[in-house]
Amino acid sequence: MDPSLYLDRDTWVHRLDPRTKMFLLVGMFALPFVFLNPLYELAVLALVLFFGYLAQSLTNLRRIWFILLTILIVTTILWSIVGSGRTPLFLFVEREALLYGFSNALRIVITVIAGMFFLSTTRNEEVGIGLVRLGIPYRFAFAVSTALRLVPTVVATGLTIGQAQRSRGLDLESGNIIQRIRKHLPLLVPVFVTTVRSTNVFSMALESKGFGARPERTYFLRTAMSGRDALVIMGFGALLAGCIALRLAGYGGLEGFSS
Amino acid sequence: MKPEVSIEGLGYRYRGQQKPALDGIDLEVAEGEFLVVMGPSGAGKSTLCVSLNGLIPHFFRGRMEGEVRVGGRSTREGRVGEFAQEVGLVFQDFEAQLFSTNVALEVAFGPENFAVERDEMVRRVESVLGQVRLEGFENRTPATLSGGQKQRLAIASVLAIEPRILCLDEPTTDLDPIGKLGIFEIAEDLKDRDDVTLIVVEHETEETIDADRIIVLREGKIVADRPAREVLRDVGLLQDSSVMPLQVTRFFHEMGLWQGQLPLTPEDGLTEFKQRRWRVSPESHRKLVEADAKREEGYGEPVIEVEGLTHRYPNGVVALEGVDLTVRRGEFLAVLGQNGSGKTTLVKHFNGLLKPTEGTVLAGGEETTKQGLRRLGQTVGYVFQNPDHQIFSDTVFDEVAFGPKIREMEEAEIEERVREALAAVGMEGRGDEDPFGLTKGERQRVAVASVLAVRPEVLILDEPTTGLDYAEQRSMMDLVRNLNEAGSTIIVVTHTMWVVAEYAHRAVVVREGKIALQDTVRNVFTEEEALRDAALRPPHIVSFGNALGYPVLSVEEMLRVTEEEG
């Protein structure tokens, strides 16, 4: 299985300059936090999903739907219990607290989905170049894109090691919390050792391919801001500004909630 | 002519090590030469590689003596990045050195670092991918390539820097026979170019016949430095250096030919055999075949029964389709096939790691899906390829005791089983040692012992000889044979064909998710064409026997059936 999220599709979203995609990412992170009303959050979610549809990246949702659902349920329940409002619903749960919880859950879900669409449409290398074009030193930009690469690699190693230890009889599903954490030791030690080892080879390979050999470097991927990029940035900027204005005008809030 | 690489009195000791990894190495490599480096594990072969581009002394911590000059310039004087343009280094672990999101970007990374213009970069990517036969793969993600393709990509990514010296550290270790051949075809092409010097660390002698020169390292010193064919004919030297001699060469060596006369390939061997008017005794050969049949009669009842097994991965890829297979008690089965053919997927059904999409798998007479992984583990033990994927304890004892402990056995019982398991792998009395301080071969043994301690009836070993030298491979497989003779049913998944020939009884060839061949090893290895379709190739001595019309599996068998005229 390919553990990376990137989907090699030829859509206009994929062709955007990485800086534009980063702008969109930040914007989509900000949007859900402009509003508090779940209805408005649902609208934002719909917008983000529509964007994912345009980027032909909805299939990746299948890989994380379970996590998203868990976040949605757990967050909603937690806030319903912890928060308080004016209108009793049942037992000690108030209507406003439930709605607030649902909104917060949607906020997290939207950010996760937006982040996933970003990774589905942007190569690690593009993240690197995007950062460099924004004035960040190449070494740092490379570190960021390497970290992005490392996550799926470690996950894949972890899956193999999990199989090896389960074959020996390790059962991670039973026992109380402390027992379960202790039981992860047979997983964590080999994951750590293997990752350190391969990171060592990785850094030798980097040096051997002339990483940092010259003060300047060139890029194989071509990136350039086009008219379309400008259009997307302006359009999305306007949308964001409009949403903020809407909220300041008193729409999209949630009356009667207190934590 | 000025040497491309010149090494004088090179010694190196890694920090924290008592013994030097390299000691008094003097070596010159001429421009355009094809040099092969051989020797046992820990002889210093990889250390020699990393000293060529300045990783030693600049990257590693330790003490260096002597001088390494590349193109006349001492590696002490410049940074690794500077030498990288002259010396291309490809590491053994190809997975860890591929990091880009597609093949073209992977290849372009080196040129990018040297600020090569984009047009030139595009040209290089195209030309280099052609050289390693990966045209049309530009947009593929490296993770989706086969082992051989990944290794070729690793080579391409270094070739794109256009180094004058290319050093490959055990480039064929994880590959199926045809994948190996692919790497050596690249080496062949490079050899024909006078401007590229090739240095390859390799223990597969069959692939090194066309090298110009071979050096043999032992304990950090050069013990032989001669033309390749001369070294390959020195059977004694190779055996003493934990390198497997060419089988045909060893056969004629044992038959008493003097060194200079020894043929190297099956073809040359055939000519020699016929010229000397030797012949194969049909009676002796019949005895071999009869012994196979007799052994087969001795097997017990079925212990693993696979019926109509189909496995579809969540992404829809069909990994196995309609597989039927029965393994009986006491068998020694080899599962063969190309990287990605489905052989590992198949055996992972035997211990319940994977569940059939269709069909059934019975282990010990009961469906695997009805037994938990832990209970199944008592019937079927599984030793994974990389021992580092399972070792986590502070002591060898604790590591081996993991299985029995997790099954809540009595203290005395646990100790008894650990002692028994360590004895079985030849590591008795070493329970107090730190597993991380052991050699790869020893860690592999600890991994086997930790599975044995549960006393499973069936033992699955996934590539048990990868990364070991010849002597370690032999001792590992002798250990497995002993377990088989003591009653264990053995299933090995492997690329190493001589291991299959000499140790396994029966072979199953998996190709594109289906069983292509399944028979005694002797019969499977006569089907050279079908094997080639599955990216496999029998060992030299088997091809040699096949050409004579009498399939044999080892040099020893060939010696037994050969009769000299008169």
Chai-1 contact restraints between the chains, C-beta under 6 A:
chainA,res_idxA,chainB,res_idxB,connection_type,confidence,min_distance_angstrom,max_distance_angstrom,comment,restraint_id
A,D2,B,T141,contact,1.0,0.0,6.0,A-B,restraint_1
A,D2,B,A143,contact,1.0,0.0,6.0,A-B,restraint_2
A,D2,B,T144,contact,1.0,0.0,6.0,A-B,restraint_3
A,Y6,B,T101,contact,1.0,0.0,6.0,A-B,restraint_4
A,R123,B,T101,contact,1.0,0.0,6.0,A-B,restraint_5
A,N124,B,T101,contact,1.0,0.0,6.0,A-B,restraint_6
A,E125,B,L105,contact,1.0,0.0,6.0,A-B,restraint_7
A,R149,B,F99,contact,1.0,0.0,6.0,A-B,restraint_8
A,T160,B,H389,contact,1.0,0.0,6.0,A-B,restraint_9
A,I161,B,H389,contact,1.0,0.0,6.0,A-B,restraint_10
A,Q163,B,L353,contact,1.0,0.0,6.0,A-B,restraint_11
A,A164,B,F384,contact,1.0,0.0,6.0,A-B,restraint_12
A,A164,B,H389,contact,1.0,0.0,6.0,A-B,restraint_13
A,A164,B,Q390,contact,1.0,0.0,6.0,A-B,restraint_14
A,R166,B,L373,contact,1.0,0.0,6.0,A-B,restraint_15
A,S167,B,N351,contact,1.0,0.0,6.0,A-B,restraint_16
A,S167,B,Y382,contact,1.0,0.0,6.0,A-B,restraint_17
A,R168,B,G403,contact,1.0,0.0,6.0,A-B,restraint_18
A,G169,B,R374,contact,1.0,0.0,6.0,A-B,restraint_19
A,G169,B,G377,contact,1.0,0.0,6.0,A-B,restraint_20
A,G169,B,G403,contact,1.0,0.0,6.0,A-B,restraint_21
A,G169,B,I406,contact,1.0,0.0,6.0,A-B,restraint_22
A,P186,B,F392,contact,1.0,0.0,6.0,A-B,restraint_23
A,V189,B,F392,contact,1.0,0.0,6.0,A-B,restraint_24
A,P190,B,H389,contact,1.0,0.0,6.0,A-B,restraint_25
A,P190,B,F392,contact,1.0,0.0,6.0,A-B,restraint_26
A,V193,B,D388,contact,1.0,0.0,6.0,A-B,restraint_27
A,T194,B,D388,contact,1.0,0.0,6.0,A-B,restraint_28
A,S198,B,A96,contact,1.0,0.0,6.0,A-B,restraint_29
A,V201,B,F91,contact,1.0,0.0,6.0,A-B,restraint_30
A,V201,B,D93,contact,1.0,0.0,6.0,A-B,restraint_31
A,V201,B,A96,contact,1.0,0.0,6.0,A-B,restraint_32
A,F202,B,A96,contact,1.0,0.0,6.0,A-B,restraint_33
A,M204,B,L55,contact,1.0,0.0,6.0,A-B,restraint_34
A,A205,B,F91,contact,1.0,0.0,6.0,A-B,restraint_35
A,A205,B,Q97,contact,1.0,0.0,6.0,A-B,restraint_36
A,E207,B,V80,contact,1.0,0.0,6.0,A-B,restraint_37
A,S208,B,N53,contact,1.0,0.0,6.0,A-B,restraint_38
A,S208,B,A84,contact,1.0,0.0,6.0,A-B,restraint_39
A,S208,B,L89,contact,1.0,0.0,6.0,A-B,restraint_40
A,K209,B,F109,contact,1.0,0.0,6.0,A-B,restraint_41
A,K209,B,G110,contact,1.0,0.0,6.0,A-B,restraint_42
A,G210,B,G81,contact,1.0,0.0,6.0,A-B,restraint_43
A,G210,B,A84,contact,1.0,0.0,6.0,A-B,restraint_44
A,G210,B,G110,contact,1.0,0.0,6.0,A-B,restraint_45
A,G210,B,N113,contact,1.0,0.0,6.0,A-B,restraint_46
A,G210,B,F114,contact,1.0,0.0,6.0,A-B,restraint_47
A,F211,B,N113,contact,1.0,0.0,6.0,A-B,restraint_48
A,G212,B,G81,contact,1.0,0.0,6.0,A-B,restraint_49
A,A213,B,G81,contact,1.0,0.0,6.0,A-B,restraint_50
A,A213,B,N113,contact,1.0,0.0,6.0,A-B,restraint_51
A,R214,B,A115,contact,1.0,0.0,6.0,A-B,restraint_52
A,E216,B,A115,contact,1.0,0.0,6.0,A-B,restraint_53
A,R217,B,E112,contact,1.0,0.0,6.0,A-B,restraint_54
A,R217,B,N113,contact,1.0,0.0,6.0,A-B,restraint_55
A,R217,B,A115,contact,1.0,0.0,6.0,A-B,restraint_56
A,T218,B,E112,contact,1.0,0.0,6.0,A-B,restraint_57
A,T218,B,A115,contact,1.0,0.0,6.0,A-B,restraint_58
A,F220,B,A108,contact,1.0,0.0,6.0,A-B,restraint_59
A,F220,B,E112,contact,1.0,0.0,6.0,A-B,restraint_60
A,F220,B,M121,contact,1.0,0.0,6.0,A-B,restraint_61
